[in-house]
Amino acid sequence: MNETFSIKDKVAIITGAGGVLGSSIAKSFIQAGAKVVAIDIHEENLNKRVAELAAYGKDVIGVVGNVLDIESLENVANEVLAKWGKIDILLNIAGGNLPGATLLPDQEFFDMKISDWDKVTSLNLNGTVFPSMVFGRIMSKQKSGNIINMSSMAAYSAITRVPGYSVAKTGISNFTQWLAMEMAMKYGDGIRVNALAPGFFIGDQNRAVLINPDGSLTDRSKKVLAKTPMGRFGDISELNGAVQFLCSDAASFITGVVLPVDGGFSAFSGV
């Protein structure tokens, strides 16, 4: 049965691998025997991450790439095919919110800068669609592959202060279902598309919103934990098992799913 859950020797593209979430999943994939292609737009940060990841296995390379640039992604694809001859998995991890796109507590929606809206919606939506086009085309020719996207709790119900991020992540959930249908109907059951909807994890992007300078919880954090039945934030490593499962043969009849990994946040009414 353990072999059914294996991703050994699978070639996995991971966008946003220079970040905390991407590098955590990359580490778990390397430890599971996968061949990892780490992509990030920031070369210095990427090189640092790849050096760290190399301590867990030799089959990892870093390639500078821009998820909003089709030509850049095609160059990555050509490099990977030249090295390993196939692409089995695409993990669309690049994304996240941007400071300018988060409304301040006393700021109105009508004061939001359109340029910030454009940046956050493009990064989160097009930053998943474009890689899916480039690497998904290769999967369509192979008649096999797995694409995993990142949705959010913001796609389940309204979360204050993050309108652009919320809209983009809602789009990711719908796009996941749409692409799952498209791939299965046109290219067969060997290609699957799913998504995770992470609950609340403390990372570089949201730390200031959730944790005060003195280490105490912000009012926003207290509201999050009050609606999380498990009563705690997630550890970033708690996403790894769900990703590996969805990419393995154990999930061979699962496609178009948006899986919450949230400590019960999406299931709880708050009462």
Residue, then its C-alpha position, 0 to 999 in steps of 0.5 A: m500500500n505504501e507504494t501507492f502513495s509514492i512519488k519516487d522519481k516523479v519530476a516536480i515543478i514547484t513555483g515560488a520555491g524560494g518562499v517558506l511554503g514552496s521550500s517546505i513542500a520541496k524538502s518533503f518531495i526530495q525526501a520522498g524521492a522526487k526530482v524537484v525543479a525549484i522556480d522563483i523570480h528572485e535568484e539570490n533567494l532561490n540559490k539559497r533555498v536550493a543549497e539548503l534543499a540539496a542537503y536532503g537529496k541530489d535531484v534538485i535544481g533551481v531555475v529562475g523563472n517568472v510565473l507571469d511571463i510565458e516565455s520565461l516559463e517555456n525556457v524553464a520547461n525546455e531546460v527540465l525536459a532536456k535534463w529529465g525528459k518529462i514533467d510529472i507534477l506542477l505545484n503552483i505555489a507562487g502567490g500570496n498577498l501584497p502589503g499595498a493590497t491589504l486594506l488598513p483597519d481604518q481604510e475604505f474599499f473606495d480608497m484602494k489603489i487599483s495598481d495594488w489590486d492589479k498586482v495581487t490579482s495578477l500574481n495569484l490568478n495569472g501566476t497559476v494560469f500561465p504555468s498551467m498552460v505551459f507545463g500542462r501542455i507537456m502533460s497533455k502530450q504525455k497523457s499524464g501529470n498532476i497539477i496542484n493549485m493553492s486556494s485559500m479560506a478567503a475563497y470560502s467566505a468573506i475575510t476582511r481587508v483582503p479583497g483582491y486576494s480573496v477574489a483571486k483565490t476564489g478564481i483559483s478554486n473555479f479554475t481548478q475545477w475547470l481545468a480538471m474537467e478540461m484535462a480529463m475530457k480531452y486528454g484522459d484520466g491520467i491528468r488530474v488537477n486539484a487544489l489545497a485551501p490552507g487555513f491560517f499559517i504564520g509566515d513572512q507575509n502575514r506575520a505582522v498582521l497576526i503577531n504583535p511586535d512583543g510576540s502576543l496575538t493580534d485581535r485578528s489572530k484571536k478571531v481566527l483561533a476562535k473560529t478554528p476548532m483545533g484552536r491553533f495555527g497550522d504548521i507549514s509542514e502540515l500541508n506536505g502530506a496532503v500535497q503528496f497524497l494528491c500527487s500519488d496514485a492513491a488519489s488516482f480518481i480524485t480531480g477537481v477537488v479543493l481540499p481544506v487543510d485548516g484545522g476545521f476553520s471552514a467547517f465551523s459556523g463560530v457557534 
